[in-house]
Amino acid sequence: MKRMRRNHGATFKAKAARYLTFYNQQRPHRAIDGHTPDRVYWGARPTQSVAA
């Protein structure tokens, strides 16, 4: 009988989340001119200065 690791589901979820972060936030996509999906979807956010 094969023994399954108890944390297999948690391990999968962690790896999937890490890959999706990479895919959407770090990996440039040719179809969107080398930008990341997050940058295209959210756009370049303007930097807000803090009033003193």
MODELLER restraints for C-alpha pairs under 7 A, 6 or more apart:
rsr = mdl.restraints
at = mdl.atoms
rsr.add(forms.Gaussian(group=physical.xy_distance, feature=features.Distance(at['CA:24:A'], at['CA:36:A']), mean=5.94, stdev=0.5))
rsr.add(forms.Gaussian(group=physical.xy_distance, feature=features.Distance(at['CA:24:A'], at['CA:37:A']), mean=5.17, stdev=0.5))
rsr.add(forms.Gaussian(group=physical.xy_distance, feature=features.Distance(at['CA:24:A'], at['CA:38:A']), mean=5.58, stdev=0.5))
rsr.add(forms.Gaussian(group=physical.xy_distance, feature=features.Distance(at['CA:25:A'], at['CA:36:A']), mean=5.76, stdev=0.5))
rsr.add(forms.Gaussian(group=physical.xy_distance, feature=features.Distance(at['CA:25:A'], at['CA:37:A']), mean=6.78, stdev=0.5))
rsr.add(forms.Gaussian(group=physical.xy_distance, feature=features.Distance(at['CA:25:A'], at['CA:38:A']), mean=5.65, stdev=0.5))
rsr.add(forms.Gaussian(group=physical.xy_distance, feature=features.Distance(at['CA:26:A'], at['CA:36:A']), mean=6.32, stdev=0.5))
rsr.add(forms.Gaussian(group=physical.xy_distance, feature=features.Distance(at['CA:27:A'], at['CA:36:A']), mean=5.97, stdev=0.5))
rsr.add(forms.Gaussian(group=physical.xy_distance, feature=features.Distance(at['CA:28:A'], at['CA:34:A']), mean=4.69, stdev=0.5))
rsr.add(forms.Gaussian(group=physical.xy_distance, feature=features.Distance(at['CA:28:A'], at['CA:35:A']), mean=4.97, stdev=0.5))
rsr.add(forms.Gaussian(group=physical.xy_distance, feature=features.Distance(at['CA:28:A'], at['CA:36:A']), mean=4.84, stdev=0.5))
rsr.add(forms.Gaussian(group=physical.xy_distance, feature=features.Distance(at['CA:29:A'], at['CA:35:A']), mean=5.76, stdev=0.5))
rsr.add(forms.Gaussian(group=physical.xy_distance, feature=features.Distance(at['CA:29:A'], at['CA:36:A']), mean=5.99, stdev=0.5))
